[in-house]
Amino acid sequence: MSVQNQVNNSKMNNSSMKKSNIRTSRNKSPPKIIEQNGKKFSIQADNNGNSYYTTSEVHKSIKASLQKIKDTQDEVKDVKNSELGTGFRFYGQITKAGRNQNGEKKTNQDVSLVRINIGDIKGFNIFGVLDGHGPHGHFVSKFCKNFFIRKMNSLAMECKNNQITKPEDIYARLKKSNFDFFKNAFHEADIEMTKQREFEYNFSGTTCNIVVQLNKHLICASVGDSRGILIYDNDNKTNQGIFPLSNDHRPDLPQELERILSNGGMVDKLTDQEGNKVGPNRVFKYGLTYPGLAMSRSLGDFQAKECGVTTEPQIVEHKLNHNSKYMAICSDGVWEFLTNENVRDIGNTFYQKGDIEGFCSNLVKKAVQTWEENDIIRDDITVVCVYFN
């Protein structure tokens, strides 16, 4: 099948449908036994209710490590409010664990990332969300969060050693190299992941959406479907504009699909018991029923990397001005049923009051409500919001 035909078929199959109790969420694979290179892979379920392929030896290791994890994400965390830094007024962050098919709370695989005045450089801030998936997705997201914190600290120290201490000068340095720093950092995160033996990364991975603020400059680097948007005044009028800081990396998008097909992968949806295509488009090895990843870019997911999934981030930059109001970075637990406009409308209500906590908590509540109206499961939900003016 040609690339164009697959694109056309993907568009036809991408019509919206109400989620049902047969829906298999995000990164599940169909329950079959497969064999590759003499190894037999069987289907297992993680403690989130997600299924994944693994060998019996790997499954024993995964099960043992999961028993060491204490789930402390069963309630909404307090919003960290009113912490001031150069270039913004307030920020808030909330994460809430999801719910599996049995209605039980699950291990939260989301993490938020907020660091202010990195390396004691005022105006050098980082905000982000990472959404893990697979049996060890919570390990992968935390590992990558800590890795990026170290990278940003190293960047700050290197700049200071070279007498570069102004955020604008750091931005100019990053811009001059076409933001290769971020592309290299995402690649290095994958390399470092393979050097550890604490968690599985072949069928586990994470999205990553990080926004680096250097005073008036925002640089967003993202893989996966955690999304960031900026809300601004349109020509000083009351109507609000939306600037997308990132785009969801879906495998059915033409450029993503072409890369996957050229690397021996294919894109399709899961099939239910009645033969109906359900859920999002996923990446599979050609002619096989795994890995079934519902995104075309990620960190980790090394089985999917063999068939065209890439770790290269999309880079979007934006310069803040007097019309820039606030930013929201959220895991797809928010975006599954809420549009950019929905989030903007909720945000505007609380922005007028200067209430960052109200924005975060009500956005999470609305996301929970829409999940309960549409599905028997609920994904993890994480929001990071920043008021600039």
C-alpha positions in Angstrom: 0.0 0.0 0.0 1.4 3.4 -0.9 2.0 6.2 1.6 -0.8 8.3 0.1 -3.2 5.4 0.3 -2.4 4.8 3.9 -2.8 8.5 4.6 -6.2 8.5 3.0 -7.3 5.4 4.8 -6.1 6.9 8.1 -8.2 10.0 7.5 -11.2 7.8 6.7 -10.8 5.8 9.9 -10.1 8.9 12.1 -13.8 9.9 12.4 -14.8 10.7 15.9 -16.6 8.0 17.9 -17.8 7.8 21.5 -15.5 5.6 23.6 -17.0 2.3 24.8 -16.1 -0.3 27.3 -14.3 -2.3 24.6 -11.9 0.6 24.1 -8.3 -0.2 24.7 -6.5 2.8 26.0 -3.4 4.4 24.5 -0.7 1.8 24.4 -2.4 -1.6 24.7 -1.7 -4.4 22.3 -4.2 -7.1 21.3 -4.0 -10.2 23.5 -2.1 -12.7 21.5 1.1 -14.7 21.8 3.8 -13.9 19.3 7.2 -15.2 18.6 10.3 -13.3 17.3 13.9 -14.5 17.0 13.1 -17.7 18.8 11.7 -15.9 21.8 8.0 -16.3 22.8 6.3 -13.0 23.9 3.1 -13.3 25.9 0.6 -10.7 26.8 0.6 -9.4 30.4 -1.2 -6.6 32.2 0.5 -3.9 34.2 -0.9 -2.5 37.4 -2.5 0.3 35.3 -4.6 -2.2 33.4 -2.6 -1.7 30.3 -1.4 -4.7 28.4 2.0 -5.3 26.9 4.1 -8.0 25.3 7.0 -9.5 27.2 8.9 -12.7 27.9 8.3 -14.6 31.1 11.8 -13.6 32.4 11.2 -9.9 31.9 7.7 -10.1 33.4 9.1 -11.6 36.6 11.5 -8.6 36.9 8.8 -6.1 36.1 6.4 -7.7 38.7 9.1 -7.6 41.4 10.0 -4.0 40.7 6.3 -2.9 40.7 5.9 -4.4 44.2 8.4 -1.9 45.5 6.4 1.1 44.3 4.0 2.7 46.8 1.2 4.6 45.1 1.0 8.0 46.6 -0.8 9.7 43.7 -4.3 8.9 44.7 -5.3 12.5 45.4 -4.7 15.8 43.7 -1.5 17.4 44.9 -1.5 20.9 46.3 -0.8 23.6 43.8 2.5 25.4 44.3 1.4 29.0 44.1 2.9 32.4 44.0 6.5 31.5 43.6 8.0 34.4 41.8 10.6 34.4 39.1 11.7 36.8 36.4 9.4 36.7 33.4 6.2 35.4 35.0 3.8 36.1 37.8 2.6 32.7 39.1 2.8 29.0 38.2 0.7 26.1 39.3 0.9 22.3 38.9 -1.4 19.4 39.7 -1.2 15.7 38.9 -4.0 13.2 39.5 -3.8 9.4 39.0 -6.1 7.7 36.6 -8.4 4.8 37.0 -8.3 1.3 35.4 -11.1 -0.8 33.8 -12.1 -2.1 37.3 -12.6 1.4 38.6 -9.4 1.2 40.8 -6.9 4.0 41.1 -3.7 3.2 39.3 0.0 4.2 39.5 0.4 7.7 38.2 2.8 7.6 35.2 2.7 11.4 34.7 5.3 13.8 36.1 5.5 17.5 36.0 8.7 19.4 35.7 9.2 22.9 37.1 12.5 24.6 37.8 12.9 28.3 38.4 16.0 30.4 37.9 18.2 27.5 36.8 21.8 27.9 37.9 20.8 31.0 39.8 20.2 32.8 36.5 17.0 34.8 36.9 14.7 34.4 34.0 16.0 30.9 33.1 13.0 28.7 33.9 11.7 25.3 32.7 8.2 24.0 32.7 7.0 20.6 31.4 5.0 17.5 31.5 6.1 13.9 30.8 3.5 11.1 30.4 4.8 7.6 30.8 3.3 4.5 29.3 3.9 0.8 29.3 4.8 -1.4 32.3 7.6 0.8 33.5 6.3 4.1 32.1 6.4 5.8 35.5 10.1 4.9 35.8 10.8 6.2 32.3 9.0 9.6 32.9 10.8 10.2 36.2 14.2 9.1 34.7 13.8 11.6 31.8 12.6 14.4 34.1 15.7 14.1 36.2 17.9 13.8 33.1 16.6 17.1 31.7 17.0 18.8 35.0 20.7 17.8 35.0 21.1 18.9 31.4 19.6 22.3 32.1 21.8 22.8 35.1 24.8 21.8 33.0 23.9 24.3 30.4 23.6 27.0 33.0 27.0 26.2 34.4 28.6 26.0 31.0 27.2 29.4 30.1 28.3 31.0 33.3 31.8 29.5 32.9 31.9 31.3 29.5 30.6 34.6 31.1 27.2 34.2 29.5 24.8 35.0 32.4 21.9 36.9 30.6 18.9 34.8 29.5 18.8 36.7 26.2 22.4 35.7 25.5 21.7 32.1 26.4 18.8 32.2 23.9 21.0 33.7 21.2 23.5 30.9 21.7 20.8 28.2 21.4 19.3 29.8 18.4 22.6 30.1 16.6 23.0 26.3 16.7 19.4 25.8 15.5 18.5 24.5 18.9 20.6 21.4 18.5 21.0 21.4 22.3 17.5 20.1 22.7 17.7 17.6 19.8 20.9 16.2 21.3 19.5 16.1 24.8 16.5 14.0 23.8 18.8 11.6 22.0 21.2 11.4 25.0 18.2 10.7 27.3 17.5 7.5 25.2 21.2 6.5 25.3 21.4 7.0 29.1 18.3 5.0 29.6 19.9 2.0 27.9 22.8 2.1 30.4 20.6 1.4 33.5 19.1 -1.9 34.6 16.4 -0.7 37.0 13.5 -0.7 34.6 12.4 -2.0 31.2 12.4 0.4 28.2 11.7 -1.8 25.1 7.9 -1.6 25.7 7.9 1.4 28.1 8.4 5.0 27.3 7.2 8.6 27.8 6.0 11.7 26.1 7.9 14.8 26.9 6.8 18.4 26.5 9.2 20.9 28.0 9.1 24.7 27.6 12.3 26.6 28.5 11.8 30.3 29.3 14.6 32.7 28.8 12.9 35.9 29.9 10.8 36.8 26.9 11.7 33.8 24.8 9.9 30.5 25.0 11.4 27.3 23.4 9.2 24.3 23.4 10.7 20.8 22.7 8.3 18.0 22.5 7.7 14.4 21.6 4.4 12.5 21.9 1.0 13.9 22.7 1.5 16.0 25.8 0.5 19.5 24.5 1.3 23.1 25.3 -0.6 26.2 24.3 -0.1 29.9 24.9 -3.1 32.3 25.3 -2.8 35.9 24.3 -4.9 39.0 23.6 -5.7 39.4 20.0 -4.9 43.0 19.0 -5.7 44.2 22.5 -9.3 43.1 22.0 -11.4 40.8 24.2 -11.1 37.8 21.9 -8.4 35.5 22.9 -5.8 34.0 20.6 -4.3 30.5 20.9 -0.7 29.9 19.9 0.2 26.1 19.8 3.5 25.5 21.4 3.5 21.9 20.2 1.6 19.5 18.0 0.5 15.9 18.8 2.7 13.4 17.1 0.2 11.0 15.7 1.4 8.1 13.5 -1.2 8.8 10.8 0.1 12.3 10.0 1.7 12.2 6.5 5.3 13.0 7.5 5.2 10.7 10.5 3.5 7.9 8.5 6.1 8.1 5.7 8.9 7.7 8.1 7.3 4.7 9.8 6.5 3.0 6.5 10.1 3.5 5.3 11.4 1.9 8.4 9.4 -1.3 8.1 6.4 -0.3 10.3 2.7 0.0 9.6 0.0 2.1 11.1 -3.4 0.7 12.0 -6.0 0.6 14.8 -6.9 -2.2 17.1 -9.8 -4.5 16.2 -12.5 -5.5 18.7 -14.2 -8.8 19.0 -16.8 -7.8 16.4 -14.1 -6.8 13.9 -14.5 -3.1 14.3 -11.5 -0.7 14.3 -11.3 1.0 17.7 -9.2 3.7 19.4 -6.3 5.7 18.0 -4.0 4.8 15.2 -0.9 2.9 16.4 2.5 1.9 15.2 3.1 -1.9 14.5 6.0 -3.8 13.0 4.9 -4.8 9.6 2.8 -7.9 9.6 3.0 -8.2 13.5 0.7 -7.2 16.3 3.1 -5.2 18.4 4.3 -2.8 19.8 1.0 -0.9 19.2 2.3 2.5 20.3 -0.2 5.3 19.8 2.3 8.0 18.9 5.1 8.5 16.4 7.7 10.2 18.7 8.7 9.3 22.2 11.5 8.6 24.7 12.1 5.0 25.4 9.9 2.5 23.4 12.9 0.9 21.8 10.8 -1.8 20.1 8.8 1.0 18.4 12.1 2.7 17.5 12.9 -0.2 15.2 9.9 0.7 13.0 10.2 4.4 12.6 9.3 6.0 15.9 11.8 8.7 16.7 13.1 10.5 19.7 13.8 13.8 17.7 11.7 16.6 19.3 9.7 19.2 17.5 11.1 22.6 18.4 8.8 25.7 18.5 9.8 29.1 19.7 7.8 32.1 20.6 8.6 35.6 21.9 6.4 36.9 24.7 5.0 40.4 24.5 2.5 42.6 26.4 -0.4 40.6 24.9 0.9 37.2 26.2 -1.3 36.1 29.1 -0.7 32.5 30.2 0.5 29.0 29.2 -0.9 25.6 29.8 1.1 22.4 29.4 -0.9 19.2 29.9 -0.7 15.5 29.5 -3.2 13.9 27.1 -5.4 13.1 30.0 -6.6 16.7 29.5 -6.6 16.7 25.7 -8.4 13.5 25.2 -11.8 15.2 25.5 -11.0 18.9 25.8 -10.0 21.2 23.0 -7.6 24.1 23.1 -10.6 26.4 23.2 -12.1 24.5 26.2 -8.9 25.0 28.1 -8.7 28.6 27.1 -12.2 29.3 28.3 -11.6 27.7 31.7 -8.3 29.6 31.9 -9.8 33.0 31.1 -12.2 32.8 34.0 -9.5 32.4 36.6 -6.9 34.5 34.8 -9.0 37.6 35.3 -8.9 36.9 39.0 -5.2 36.2 39.1 -6.2 32.7 40.5 -3.7 30.2 39.2 -4.8 27.6 41.7 -8.4 27.9 40.6 -7.3 27.4 37.0 -5.3 24.3 37.7 -7.8 22.6 39.9 -10.8 23.4 37.8 -9.1 22.2 34.6 -8.3 18.9 36.3 -12.0 18.6 37.5 -13.3 19.3 34.0 -10.9 16.7 32.5 -12.1 14.1 35.1 -15.7 14.9 34.3 -15.3 14.4 30.6 -13.6 11.1 31.1 -16.4 9.9 33.3 -18.9 10.9 30.6 -17.1 9.1 27.8 -15.2 6.1 29.2 -15.0 3.5 32.0 -11.3 4.2 32.4 -9.5 7.5 33.1 -6.0 8.5 32.1 -3.6 10.2 34.4 -4.1 14.0 34.3 -1.3 16.5 34.8 -1.4 20.3 34.3 1.3 23.0 34.5 0.0 26.5 34.1 2.0 29.8 34.0 0.7 33.4 34.2 3.0 35.7 32.4 1.3 39.1 32.7 
